[in-house]
Amino acid sequence: MRNNLVLTDETARHPFRATLPPHVRASGERRDINSVWEITTQDVKEFLMAYCACFMAASIFLA
């Protein structure tokens, strides 16, 4: 497949990113990875409930 009509940008540093339009490639505001992943107590409670439910279901299935 040839994309001769697609304008490329050499500063994109990747063939796929080079084919994207400038407004998609523009990051605007970069977010810090640490600010994205905030774990709350509600997240921990939901994880433990799901883990316990799956553990019980697997135990009952294998018993």
C-alpha positions in Angstrom: 0.0 0.0 0.0 1.5 3.3 -1.1 0.5 6.6 0.5 2.1 9.0 -2.0 -0.5 11.7 -1.4 0.0 11.8 2.4 2.2 14.7 3.6 4.8 13.6 6.0 6.7 15.4 8.8 10.3 14.3 9.5 10.1 15.6 13.1 7.5 13.0 14.0 10.3 10.3 14.2 8.0 7.4 13.3 6.4 6.5 10.0 2.9 6.2 11.5 3.2 9.5 13.4 4.5 11.2 10.3 1.3 10.4 8.4 -1.0 11.9 11.1 -2.3 15.4 10.6 -0.5 18.1 12.6 -3.5 18.8 14.9 -3.6 15.2 16.0 0.2 15.0 16.5 0.3 18.2 18.5 0.4 17.2 22.1 -0.6 20.6 23.4 -0.2 19.9 27.1 1.8 16.9 28.3 0.5 15.4 31.5 2.8 13.9 34.1 2.4 10.1 34.3 2.3 10.3 38.1 -0.7 12.7 38.1 -2.6 10.3 35.9 -2.4 7.3 38.2 -4.0 8.3 41.4 -5.2 5.3 43.4 -8.0 6.0 45.9 -9.3 3.8 48.7 -12.4 3.2 46.6 -10.2 1.7 43.9 -8.5 -0.6 46.4 -11.9 -1.7 47.8 -13.3 -2.5 44.3 -10.1 -4.4 43.4 -10.3 -6.5 46.6 -14.0 -7.3 46.1 -13.3 -8.4 42.5 -10.3 -10.4 43.5 -12.1 -12.2 46.3 -15.1 -12.9 44.1 -12.9 -14.4 41.4 -11.0 -16.4 43.9 -14.2 -17.8 45.5 -15.6 -18.6 42.0 -12.5 -20.4 41.0 -12.3 -22.3 44.3 -15.9 -23.4 44.0 -15.4 -24.4 40.4 -12.3 -26.5 41.1 -13.7 -28.1 44.3 
